Amino acid sequence: TRTLRAVHNLATLLKDLGEHAEARALYGRALAGYERALGPDHTDTLRAVNNLAILLKDLGEHAEARALYGRALAGYERALGPDHTDTLRAVNNLAILLDNLGERAEAHGHHPRPP
């Protein structure tokens, strides 16, 4: 998995440098590798799902980003529970996308509420 982590980190660097096509390809490669090596609900896999969703949102590919954010959220809830910081970050990411798309009622349903 160290090689996959390196691929994932390189994708993040390329995204930050504005090399979106290369970043997308490497995120996809890392995600496929994590799924094969660790399974779909491993936190490393979910991190790759989330980071690919961020890139796609930034590229305006909202439908695909939304699906991936939803996948990350569901996986984090299963793997870590609803109150873990990674789960809450996934909730926030999805809610922000939904709000930006004008789906405020659904976004509100995803924002965490204080106890």
WOZI-V537624 format. One record per residue. RES is the residue in three letters. SS is DSSP state (helix for helix, strand for strand, loop for the rest). OMEGA is omega in whole degrees, -180 to 180 (* if undefined). D_CENTER is the distance of its C-alpha to the mean C-alpha in whole Angstrom. Layout:
# WOZI-V537624
RES_SS_OMEGA_D_CENTER / RES_SS_OMEGA_D_CENTER
This chain:
# WOZI-V537624
THR_loop_178_19 / ARG_helix_177_20 / THR_helix_178_20 / LEU_helix_178_16 / ARG_helix_178_15 / ALA_helix_177_17 / VAL_helix_180_16 / HIS_helix_179_12 / ASN_helix_178_14 / LEU_helix_177_16 / ALA_helix_179_13 / THR_helix_178_12 / LEU_helix_-180_16 / LEU_helix_176_17 / LYS_helix_-180_14 / ASP_helix_178_16 / LEU_loop_179_19 / GLY_loop_179_18 / GLU_loop_-169_18 / HIS_helix_-179_16 / ALA_helix_179_17 / GLU_helix_179_17 / ALA_helix_-180_14 / ARG_helix_180_12 / ALA_helix_-179_15 / LEU_helix_174_14 / TYR_helix_178_10 / GLY_helix_179_12 / ARG_helix_179_15 / ALA_helix_-179_13 / LEU_helix_179_10 / ALA_helix_179_14 / GLY_helix_178_16 / TYR_helix_180_14 / GLU_helix_179_14 / ARG_helix_-173_18 / ALA_helix_-170_18 / LEU_helix_-178_16 / GLY_loop_-173_15 / PRO_loop_-176_13 / ASP_loop_176_12 / HIS_loop_-176_13 / THR_helix_176_11 / ASP_helix_176_11 / THR_helix_-178_9 / LEU_helix_177_6 / ARG_helix_177_6 / ALA_helix_176_6 / VAL_helix_-178_4 / ASN_helix_-178_1 / ASN_helix_175_4 / LEU_helix_177_6 / ALA_helix_178_5 / ILE_helix_179_6 / LEU_helix_-179_9 / LEU_helix_176_10 / LYS_helix_-180_10 / ASP_helix_179_12 / LEU_loop_180_14 / GLY_loop_179_15 / GLU_loop_-168_13 / HIS_helix_-179_12 / ALA_helix_180_13 / GLU_helix_177_11 / ALA_helix_-180_8 / ARG_helix_179_9 / ALA_helix_-180_9 / LEU_helix_175_6 / TYR_helix_178_5 / GLY_helix_178_8 / ARG_helix_179_8 / ALA_helix_-180_5 / LEU_helix_-179_8 / ALA_helix_180_11 / GLY_helix_178_10 / TYR_helix_178_10 / GLU_helix_179_13 / ARG_helix_-173_15 / ALA_helix_-170_15 / LEU_helix_-178_15 / GLY_loop_-173_16 / PRO_loop_-174_16 / ASP_loop_-180_17 / HIS_loop_-177_15 / THR_helix_178_14 / ASP_helix_177_10 / THR_helix_-179_11 / LEU_helix_176_12 / ARG_helix_178_10 / ALA_helix_175_7 / VAL_helix_-178_10 / ASN_helix_-180_11 / ASN_helix_179_8 / LEU_helix_-179_9 / ALA_helix_179_13 / ILE_helix_178_13 / LEU_helix_-179_12 / LEU_helix_178_14 / ASP_helix_179_17 / ASN_helix_178_17 / LEU_loop_180_17 / GLY_loop_-180_20 / GLU_loop_-172_19 / ARG_helix_-180_20 / ALA_helix_179_22 / GLU_helix_178_18 / ALA_helix_180_16 / HIS_helix_178_19 / GLY_helix_-180_19 / HIS_helix_180_15 / HIS_loop_178_16 / PRO_loop_179_17 / ARG_loop_178_21 / PRO_loop_-179_23 / PRO_loop_*_25
